[in-house]
Amino acid sequence: MKSTLLAAGLLLATLGTSQALVLSFDSGVVTAGTGEPLGTTFTIEYAVLETVDVNGDPVVPYWIADPTASPLAAASAAYINAMGYGPATTSALDAEAQPILFTFASPVDLAVFSATLDNSGFGNLADEFITFYDASDTLIASIRVSQGTPGFVATNSGVLTGVTKVVLPTTAFYDDMVLLPVPEPGMPMLGAAGALGLAMMRRRKLA
């Protein structure tokens, strides 16, 4: 958590008065938010890939909130360790069995999206990807996630424009997240310095 907050601090310093949304799941799950700093409401739910319409006819697959899923949950460090996934030190967003869907009520331009895995190292050995979609469910970008690396920090390398959905891959526990919107016109934006700060934190975490 400290490294994520430090990274967020670096980004806030380099992006003037723009503010970041920092989500920590140490004491529970945030399932919705309103207004600032993103400028729109958002929800976080378990996801399912929709492949047929209401009539049962095939459609181009797209992600939706799973209406049959249990409520979004955080896995405690005790649970993660008891399952043999440790050593976990804090609670984390539980995507052990199902992907996670962020949905924004209106498109968001993100200077930074960062997700930190918990310290257990639980996850697929092959790389997974966080994916970003626009209002037409077109894939905008993806971020590599090394789920088998304890504390791995996944972050974008450039501005993500017009994001309405973000999908976090399953088979993982997500400790902390940072979402930083693009500053309003006229605000200073030194994104390279912020990205460098995140990269330094990632190398330190992996060392």
C-alpha positions as CSV (number, residue, x, y, z in Angstrom):
1,M,0.0,0.0,0.0
2,K,2.8,2.4,0.8
3,S,4.4,2.1,-2.6
4,T,1.1,2.7,-4.3
5,L,0.4,5.8,-2.3
6,L,3.9,7.0,-3.0
7,A,3.4,6.5,-6.7
8,A,0.2,8.4,-6.5
9,G,1.9,11.2,-4.7
10,L,4.5,11.4,-7.4
11,L,1.8,11.6,-10.1
12,L,-0.2,14.2,-8.2
13,A,3.0,16.3,-7.9
14,T,3.7,16.2,-11.6
15,L,0.1,16.7,-12.7
16,G,-0.6,19.9,-10.8
17,T,-4.0,20.1,-9.2
18,S,-5.4,17.0,-10.9
19,Q,-6.4,14.5,-8.3
20,A,-6.1,10.7,-8.4
21,L,-8.7,8.2,-7.2
22,V,-6.8,5.7,-4.9
23,L,-8.7,2.5,-4.0
24,S,-7.5,0.4,-1.2
25,F,-9.3,-2.8,-0.2
26,D,-7.6,-3.2,3.2
27,S,-10.9,-2.6,5.1
28,G,-13.6,-3.6,2.6
29,V,-14.7,-3.1,-1.0
30,V,-15.6,0.1,-2.8
31,T,-18.4,-0.8,-5.3
32,A,-19.4,2.6,-6.5
33,G,-18.3,6.3,-6.6
34,T,-19.6,9.6,-7.7
35,G,-18.2,12.8,-9.2
36,E,-14.7,13.9,-8.5
37,P,-11.9,13.3,-9.3
38,L,-13.1,11.3,-12.4
39,G,-15.9,13.7,-13.2
40,T,-18.4,10.8,-13.6
41,T,-19.9,8.0,-11.5
42,F,-18.5,4.5,-11.6
43,T,-19.4,1.0,-10.4
44,I,-17.2,-2.1,-9.7
45,E,-18.8,-5.5,-10.1
46,Y,-18.0,-9.1,-11.1
47,A,-18.0,-9.5,-14.9
48,V,-19.2,-12.0,-17.5
49,L,-18.6,-12.1,-21.2
50,E,-21.9,-11.6,-23.0
51,T,-22.1,-13.8,-26.1
52,V,-25.9,-13.9,-26.9
53,D,-28.7,-11.4,-26.9
54,V,-32.0,-11.6,-25.0
55,N,-33.3,-13.8,-27.8
56,G,-30.4,-16.2,-27.6
57,D,-28.8,-15.0,-30.8
58,P,-25.0,-14.7,-31.0
59,V,-23.6,-11.2,-30.6
60,V,-20.1,-9.8,-30.8
61,P,-18.8,-10.7,-27.3
62,Y,-18.7,-7.8,-24.8
63,W,-18.3,-7.5,-21.0
64,I,-21.2,-6.8,-18.7
65,A,-21.8,-7.0,-15.0
66,D,-22.8,-10.5,-14.0
67,P,-26.4,-10.4,-12.7
68,T,-26.0,-13.9,-11.1
69,A,-22.7,-13.2,-9.3
70,S,-22.3,-12.8,-5.5
71,P,-21.6,-9.3,-4.2
72,L,-18.1,-8.0,-4.8
73,A,-15.8,-9.1,-2.0
74,A,-12.4,-8.5,-0.5
75,A,-10.3,-11.5,0.5
76,S,-8.7,-11.2,3.9
77,A,-5.0,-11.9,4.4
78,A,-6.0,-14.8,6.7
79,Y,-8.2,-16.3,3.9
80,I,-5.4,-16.0,1.3
81,N,-2.9,-17.5,3.6
82,A,-5.2,-20.3,4.7
83,M,-5.8,-21.3,1.1
84,G,-2.0,-21.7,0.7
85,Y,-1.5,-18.6,-1.4
86,G,0.4,-16.5,1.2
87,P,2.3,-14.7,2.4
88,A,-0.5,-12.0,2.1
89,T,-0.2,-9.0,4.4
90,T,-3.5,-7.1,3.7
91,S,-7.0,-7.7,2.4
92,A,-7.3,-7.5,-1.4
93,L,-10.1,-7.4,-4.0
94,D,-11.1,-11.0,-4.8
95,A,-10.9,-11.9,-8.5
96,E,-10.0,-15.5,-7.6
97,A,-12.8,-17.0,-9.6
98,Q,-14.2,-14.2,-11.8
99,P,-13.1,-11.0,-13.6
100,I,-13.8,-7.6,-12.3
101,L,-15.6,-4.9,-14.3
102,F,-15.2,-1.1,-13.8
103,T,-18.0,0.8,-15.6
104,F,-18.0,4.6,-16.0
105,A,-21.3,6.4,-16.6
106,S,-19.6,8.6,-19.2
107,P,-16.2,8.3,-21.0
108,V,-13.1,9.1,-19.0
109,D,-9.7,10.1,-20.2
110,L,-7.1,8.5,-17.9
111,A,-3.5,9.7,-17.6
112,V,-2.8,6.7,-15.3
113,F,-4.5,3.5,-14.4
114,S,-2.4,1.4,-12.0
115,A,-3.3,-1.9,-10.3
116,T,-1.1,-3.6,-7.7
117,L,-1.4,-7.3,-7.1
118,D,-1.2,-8.6,-3.5
119,N,1.9,-10.2,-2.1
120,S,0.8,-13.8,-2.3
121,G,1.9,-14.4,-5.9
122,F,-1.4,-16.3,-6.6
123,G,-2.3,-16.3,-10.3
124,N,-1.7,-17.7,-13.7
125,L,1.9,-18.3,-14.7
126,A,1.2,-17.0,-18.2
127,D,0.7,-13.3,-18.6
128,E,-2.9,-11.9,-18.3
129,F,-4.1,-8.4,-19.4
130,I,-6.2,-5.6,-18.0
131,T,-8.3,-4.4,-20.9
132,F,-9.9,-1.0,-21.6
133,Y,-13.0,-0.4,-23.8
134,D,-14.9,2.6,-25.2
135,A,-18.6,3.3,-25.4
136,S,-19.0,0.9,-28.4
137,D,-17.2,-1.9,-26.5
138,T,-14.2,-1.5,-28.8
139,L,-10.9,-2.5,-27.2
140,I,-8.8,0.6,-26.6
141,A,-5.7,-0.8,-24.9
142,S,-4.4,-3.5,-22.7
143,I,-1.9,-3.7,-19.8
144,R,0.2,-6.8,-19.1
145,V,-0.2,-8.4,-15.7
146,S,2.3,-10.9,-14.3
147,Q,0.0,-12.6,-11.8
148,G,2.7,-14.9,-10.5
149,T,4.9,-12.0,-9.4
150,P,4.0,-10.9,-5.8
151,G,3.2,-7.3,-5.6
152,F,3.3,-6.8,-9.4
153,V,2.3,-3.2,-10.5
154,A,0.5,-3.0,-13.8
155,T,0.2,0.5,-15.3
156,N,-0.5,2.1,-18.6
157,S,2.3,3.8,-20.7
158,G,0.2,6.5,-22.3
159,V,-3.1,8.4,-22.0
160,L,-6.2,6.3,-22.4
161,T,-9.0,8.2,-24.1
162,G,-12.7,7.6,-23.9
163,V,-12.7,4.7,-21.4
164,T,-16.1,3.4,-20.3
165,K,-15.1,-0.1,-19.2
166,V,-12.1,-1.7,-17.6
167,V,-11.8,-5.4,-17.0
168,L,-9.4,-6.9,-14.5
169,P,-8.5,-10.5,-15.3
170,T,-9.6,-13.3,-13.0
171,T,-7.3,-15.6,-10.9
172,A,-5.8,-12.8,-8.9
173,F,-6.1,-10.7,-5.8
174,Y,-5.8,-6.9,-6.4
175,D,-4.4,-4.9,-3.5
176,D,-4.6,-1.3,-4.5
177,M,-5.5,0.8,-7.6
178,V,-4.8,4.4,-8.8
179,L,-6.9,6.1,-11.4
180,L,-5.7,9.5,-12.5
181,P,-7.8,11.5,-15.0
182,V,-6.2,13.7,-17.6
183,P,-6.0,17.3,-16.2
184,E,-8.3,20.0,-17.4
185,P,-6.9,22.3,-20.2
186,G,-4.4,24.7,-18.8
187,M,-3.2,22.4,-16.0
188,P,0.5,21.4,-16.1
189,M,1.0,17.8,-17.3
190,L,4.4,16.2,-16.9
191,G,3.3,12.7,-17.5
192,A,6.8,11.4,-18.3
193,A,8.0,12.2,-14.8
194,G,4.9,10.5,-13.3
195,A,5.5,7.4,-15.5
196,L,9.1,7.4,-14.4
197,G,8.0,7.4,-10.8
198,L,5.7,4.5,-11.3
199,A,8.4,2.6,-13.2
200,M,10.9,3.2,-10.3
201,M,8.4,1.9,-7.8
202,R,7.7,-1.2,-9.9
203,R,11.4,-2.0,-10.1
204,R,11.8,-1.5,-6.4
205,K,8.8,-3.8,-5.7
206,L,10.2,-6.5,-7.9
207,A,13.7,-6.3,-6.6
